[in-house]
Amino acid sequence: MKENKTKLVYSTDPGIRRKIEADRSGDKNSQANSILPEKQKIKIFLQTKGRRGKKVTVIQGFKYDPEKISNLARELKQFCGAGGTVKGQDIEIQGDKRKQVAEKLGGLGYRV
């Protein structure tokens, strides 16, 4: 693998740091997207702590870039007919949807 090293000392461009970091992380994202679903161990659990008693299904263990996790979350939310969000590498679905999420992820080839 070729390492991108910049010799930039100073720049007035406010977005230069993001551009350099994006260039450096390009290889990491391509590796993360190439991990097969069968190789990932996904954990599904119900959480109510800190949510005023409301239930949330939390799905952890994805090793993808944020864009792919966001697309997967959208697919899961549509399948379950519920709202949800992505926080870091975790997907949160509103309500107790553990069985539905396990069914869908199993169908996609993930180890649940």
MOMOMO-V112234 format. One record per pair of residues at least 24 apart in sequence whose ideal C-beta (glycine too) atoms are under 6 Angstrom apart, sorted by the first residue. I is the first residue (numbers start at 1). J is the second residue. Records with the same first field share a line. If there is no record, write none. Layout:
# MOMOMO-V112234
I=J ; J
This chain:
# MOMOMO-V112234
1=27
29=65
32=63 ; 64 ; 65
33=68
35=63
37=108 ; 109 ; 110
38=109
41=111
42=105 ; 110 ; 112
44=98 ; 101 ; 102
46=96
55=95 ; 96
56=92
57=93 ; 97 ; 98 ; 101
58=90 ; 92
59=91
60=90
62=89
79=104
